[in-house]
Amino acid sequence: MTDADASTILQGLRGSIDNIDAALIFLLAERFRCTKQVGVLKAKHGMPASDPTREEQQIARLVQLAEQADLDPVFAEKWFNFVVAEVIRHHRSAASEPAGESAAG
């Protein structure tokens, strides 16, 4: 393989990575739209922002999916914990806003 061939392959791989990164951003945005609705619902009904049982179930499910996808399950769990921490922060924020304000945004 020549350097030119390697550069062409590298460019193609980077293009694929860029497309995947864009898809991940849009998927995360959609996930946060859903979790925002969950946060508003929880706030309206006085439910706690965090649900440790649900989180444990999700971790187990994502670890299994990661293993099936040949992705490091430890990484998958760390990623999930990072996302959940942000979701809980949003839920607590929704719970502290006056009624109706968080549903509009």
C-alpha positions in Angstrom: 0.0 0.0 0.0 1.3 3.4 -0.9 1.2 6.5 1.2 -1.4 7.9 -1.2 -3.5 4.8 -0.8 -3.3 5.1 3.0 -4.3 8.8 2.8 -7.3 7.9 0.8 -8.4 5.2 3.2 -7.7 7.5 6.1 -9.9 10.2 4.6 -12.7 7.7 4.1 -12.5 6.4 7.6 -12.5 10.0 9.0 -15.6 10.8 6.9 -17.3 7.8 8.4 -16.3 8.9 11.9 -17.6 12.4 11.3 -21.0 10.9 10.1 -21.2 8.7 13.2 -20.4 11.6 15.5 -23.1 13.7 13.9 -25.6 10.8 14.3 -24.6 10.4 18.0 -25.2 14.1 18.6 -28.7 14.0 17.1 -29.5 10.8 19.0 -28.3 12.3 22.3 -30.4 15.4 21.6 -33.5 13.2 21.0 -32.7 11.2 24.2 -32.5 14.5 26.2 -35.9 15.6 24.7 -37.4 12.4 26.1 -35.7 12.7 29.5 -36.8 16.3 29.7 -40.4 15.1 29.4 -39.7 12.5 32.1 -38.3 15.3 34.3 -41.3 17.5 33.9 -43.6 14.5 34.6 -41.7 13.6 37.7 -41.7 17.2 38.9 -45.4 17.6 38.5 -46.1 14.4 40.5 -43.5 15.0 43.2 -41.4 12.0 42.1 -37.7 11.9 42.9 -35.3 13.0 40.1 -33.3 9.8 40.5 -34.5 6.2 40.1 -31.7 3.9 41.3 -33.6 0.7 40.4 -34.2 1.9 36.8 -30.6 3.0 36.5 -29.3 -0.4 37.7 -31.6 -2.1 35.1 -30.3 0.2 32.4 -26.7 -0.4 33.3 -27.2 -4.2 33.1 -29.0 -3.9 29.8 -26.3 -1.5 28.3 -23.4 -3.7 29.5 -25.1 -6.7 27.8 -25.6 -4.6 24.6 -22.0 -3.4 24.7 -20.7 -7.0 25.0 -22.8 -8.0 22.0 -21.5 -5.1 20.0 -17.9 -5.8 21.0 -17.6 -2.5 22.9 -15.9 -2.3 26.3 -18.7 -2.7 28.8 -16.8 -0.7 31.4 -16.7 2.2 28.9 -20.5 1.8 28.2 -21.2 1.9 31.9 -19.1 5.0 32.4 -20.8 6.7 29.4 -24.2 5.8 30.8 -23.3 7.1 34.3 -22.2 10.4 32.7 -25.4 10.8 30.8 -27.6 9.9 33.8 -25.8 12.4 36.0 -26.7 15.1 33.5 -30.3 13.8 33.2 -30.7 13.9 37.0 -29.3 17.5 37.0 -32.0 18.4 34.5 -34.7 16.7 36.5 -33.7 18.5 39.7 -33.7 21.8 37.8 -37.2 21.0 36.4 -38.4 20.2 39.9 -37.2 23.5 41.3 -38.8 25.6 38.5 -42.3 27.2 39.0 -45.1 25.0 37.6 -45.3 25.2 33.8 -42.0 26.9 33.1 -39.9 23.8 32.4 -42.5 22.3 30.0 -42.2 25.3 27.7 -38.5 25.1 27.0 
